[in-house]
Amino acid sequence: MDNPTPEIIILKNPVAVAEYAANRFVYVSKKAEQEKTIKHITLSGGNTPALLFKMLTSHTYKNLINWHNIYLWWGDERAVAPDHSESNFGLAQKLLLTRINIPSNNIHRIKTELEPDTAAEQYQQEIIDTFSLTNNTPSFDWTMLGMGEDGHTASLFKVDDNFHTHNLTAVTVHPQSGQKRISLTKRTLCASKSITFLVTGKNKAKKIKEILGKNEIATDFPASFIRSNNGKTVWLIDKEAGQLL
């Protein structure tokens, strides 16, 4: 792990974590306007992103973001229909996408109505067709990630051969449920210019300590290895998740 050491920011509760991320959204949007560029942002699923999505549609934030300059992507997706209750896209569609003025061409979802292998291949091709690649790798402007109680992130569950694949996307399998997932790979995620982990809740505290604690180095949890190669990696955590640090 030669990548720069992550920055750890501990906030009082999940709402404060979501608010921090919402302000970051505004910053990225303003940068896009200043630079007259498109910014590529990768979303995740989960409870804290749900808070974030609701916040972004509030009166406080709704008019501060120019969605025409932002392309939205997803770090991973379950192999379920896009309107399924477990769909990361479905969550964003319900809480965010239907409530903002974003062009449909700016939304790049993983087409989970297809077979997982086909969906992963198509998503990889969509990335290749959209980005100017460096060393055959895209560079997302900002990637948001969560972390499971087992230390997984996106849908990368094990540090194995598949974890180190040269592909941009991968089909993975949840170790307990056997459910298939489509995920961006370590290669793709680490090429992001900025990575922000959003992690809240006391059930995450033990893994946070193992991954981020000063005297412990975790080597077998995928989240340990996801750091921006050339930019900043930030862990936004609430007090409960950070209580053992």
Steps between C-alpha positions, in 0.01 A plus 500: 500500500721778371212739447482810723364444851126572516365801685256413780219743582275411794163674515227488762238291319387363159320825415825693545680248278233541229518879531878496454455292185225732374732798534763306309242448223453877481877550482537249215212663312656846533835365380326357192348839423829686553696256285219450246541125535292195582560344841454125539366396841455142619218433746450219748199351673422484871340701779742793502479557123122490541530789746729677253256457210216647705721789604598578140133544408431733794455876460845552649684315224263453208596816314870490584584214263500516121420141409563562130873498579494178700500139381384250759633145519473217752783321676307177518159347459315187605378273221138606550255698290557878507169551683580233763519611863866386517610695192752778564378673186139455614579675828656795318217506247238519773670753729706711258476454124125554469527822702781682323551645154760260362515396132433130450826469304690602814380189688717193449342211684607136496244314289415226745206376296771326292699194605772611748791423266334693218410789733861523621636492144255767382578723798872469432442590135285799597785625718753451220276681252441796736839570657834615370702210636848516652686169486169347387342610827229760567541761770175582678502847653339388825414152622276444801522165676359328803640216709328186623542353846730240342729765351377473143449806283305544177437129430859394553481235771835323492861593439554231237593468133173661393576794728820569307350453153602734218137534394311819583195309625446158654222259591526402866299279735387595849668242728192443717199539273661382176344800326688615192620859482660724239776724631766743394835340572790607721681621188211729404422625848862583589536703182234742630625854558318510834351224715266551794387218727171570681483270804264535794376291791651313795476171309785628280725608789705180528589488131573874498752444779659207317530695175578851626636447852855628557644174628324254273540430131218306339612302199203282420212750471433649155424844646861513631634506146274756336691826498535760228827447313562870440235687697342515842321220684272611784314287751193690620379318808266582784589480870347155541702352213815669627457426867792251514754719323 
